[in-house]
């Protein structure tokens, strides 16, 4: 059983208050998490502030770049440790963790380290009233101590997506991983020490949200900015805390993403793409698709094909051969998702596939397993269609015209992502501009160029991450005016 302690100023800190870490595959107790209290959170933030003003600030940009490359290499050097930690926390299949989570988690450090080698700055020549000139130029400086509140669905990937650019820009961080997934954030502390990142640059405090480490971190007056990925209502609470001191926030929040399939689309590719978008990572992806709109001429055929896909997944232990779907993150989350499954039945949905809990072997029966599910027949006002479920499920409805598809897709307070499947270039570009989302994929899903802007519209987020867009949050732009 693993002991997950807080990582503060380069050392491991235990506390008297602990809580359980359980494997979602079979609900076994696999660890004890040391919950950070007021003293530990304060120590972590102050360590980050001291490092910001001390050894980290004294490093030249190239030295920071080299250290962050060493961090990425350290993750790859301990690849098996990180994969094992990720699948123990989340229960996701080995292939998913080893091909996506860990490689991307390492890459995030190199990508943003290389970005800051040549940060673009603006320069202007000004004619002054006395007939002379003045030179104005911009300088990007670190924002300060960044509070990083992480989700549980892609723990290492989404944590390093924030920590990578934060450190590359010269900030220091205090990370609060999800209480469900403490392992890789803790393991990263070992790597930081191994490669020589100065103490206090990277800190980890464990705990929950309200009344625990999460709330304490967001309310600490020495935290200069807060970045968060998770539910919209949690983002609202963090924003209220950040308002004290007028501290900036960067949020990637909930979504109720639509997949739109036109009759002229490549049918097989559309079915495969929507199946990935709906069921990958057991539907626990912020960019996942829970609403599918299919043009009427191919609607019945598409429903049958996606239902067959949903019934074809192999559930089991992460390293068992052929397993391509894991459990939900916890029994608590399964209860929430099953609540929506029950509500769909109550509201009259036709259950095309799934709809409940699968029969699992005795050694897995206590795990957080759930069936991939496809529905049809619900009104657009249904909670199942309007609210984020975060499970392996989707509702399919028909549409007739392009204008109708746009109206259906936009009829939600969320605006994170969408995918459009069509062979018509004109349709593709019109849809890309009409859909109220942060990212719109055409004939693809989860195809990411990390240099591009990423973030949500409406209630799905604030700000953009990725490439130079990350600089907008992790640095402050200072203007220097020199009279010549």
WOWO-V11365 format. One record per backbone hydrogen bond with DSSP energy under -0.5 kcal/mol. CO is the residue of the C=O (numbers start at 1). NH is the residue of the N-H. Records with the same first field share a line. If there is no record, write none. Layout:
CO->NH + NH
This chain:
2->4 + 32
3->5
4->34
6->8 + 13
7->204
8->11
11->8
12->14
13->6
16->18
17->35
19->33
21->30 + 31
22->24
23->26 + 27
24->368
28->23 + 30
30->2
31->21
32->4 + 34
33->19 + 35
37->41
38->42
39->43
40->44
41->45
42->46
43->47
44->48
45->49
46->50
47->51
48->52
49->53
50->54
51->56 + 57
54->58
55->59
56->59
60->63 + 64
61->65
62->66
63->67
64->68
65->69
66->70
67->71
68->72
69->73
70->74
71->75
72->76
73->77
74->78
76->79
78->82
79->83
80->84
81->85
82->86
83->87
84->88
85->89
86->90
87->91
93->97
94->98
95->99
96->100 + 101
97->102
100->104
101->105
102->106
103->107
104->108
106->109 + 110
107->111
108->112
109->113
110->114
111->115
112->116
114->117
115->118
116->119
122->138
124->126 + 136
126->128 + 134
128->131
132->128
133->484
134->126 + 136
135->482
136->124
137->480
139->141 + 478
141->476
144->146 + 172
145->147 + 224 + 225
146->148 + 174
147->149 + 227
148->150 + 176
149->229
152->155
154->158
155->159
156->160
157->161
159->162 + 163
160->164
162->166
163->167
164->168
165->169
166->171
167->170
172->146
173->203
174->148
175->177 + 205
176->150
178->181
182->186
183->187
184->188
185->189
186->189 + 190
187->190 + 191
188->192
189->193
190->194
191->195
192->196 + 197
193->196
198->201
201->173
203->175
204->7
206->36
208->214
209->212 + 215
212->216
213->217
214->218
215->219
216->220
217->220
220->223
222->224
224->248
225->147
226->250
227->149
228->252
231->235
232->236
233->237
234->238
235->239
236->240
237->241
238->242
239->243
240->244
241->244
242->247
243->245 + 246
248->226
250->228
251->462
252->230
257->290 + 291
258->419
259->261 + 293
260->262 + 421
261->295
262->265
265->267
266->270
267->271
268->272
269->273
270->274
271->275
272->276
273->277
274->278
275->279
276->280
277->289
279->282
280->283
281->284
283->285
285->288
288->257 + 290
290->395
291->259
292->397
293->261
294->399
295->298
296->299
298->302
299->303
300->304
301->305
302->306
303->307
304->308
305->309
306->310
307->311
308->312
309->312
310->313
313->315
314->324 + 325
317->320
318->94
320->323
325->316
330->334
331->335
332->336
333->337
334->338
335->339
336->340
337->340 + 341
338->342
339->343
340->344
341->345
342->346
343->347
344->349
345->348
349->351
350->352 + 376
353->374
356->371
358->360
361->364 + 365
362->365
364->367
367->369
368->328
373->394
374->352 + 353
375->396
376->350
379->382
382->385 + 386
383->387
391->393
392->373
394->375
395->292
396->377
397->294
399->296
401->405
402->406
403->407
404->408
405->409
406->410
407->411
408->411
410->412
413->459
415->438 + 457
416->438 + 439
417->258
418->441
419->260
420->422 + 443
421->262
423->425
424->428
425->429
426->430
427->431
428->432
429->433
430->434
431->435
435->437
439->418
441->420 + 443
446->448
448->450
449->452
450->467
454->465
457->415 + 460
458->461
460->253
462->251
465->454
466->469
467->470
468->471
469->472
470->473 + 474
471->475
474->143
476->141 + 478
478->139
480->137 + 482
481->483
482->135
